[in-house]
């Protein structure tokens, strides 16, 4: 999916079946890219505040060619407790 986000430029996303190698095709070369990921734990198709999430440690990066060996580690969302 390719959608414009007002003020942020283009957004490219994909859905993956599980953990492992991934590919997001047809992203043009450019500067200032960020790679973010989340696990849709409840399967509702959207990112919720409780879903595990992560970001590529090399963000932002310039895309000049295909990249490989990129890892995104997902962390549980913090739990906010109120008394």
Secondary structure, DSSP 4 states (H G I P E B T S, - for coil): -EEEETTTEEEE----SSSS------PPPEEEE--EEE--TT-SSS--TTS-EEE-TT-SEEESS---S-----BPPPPP---
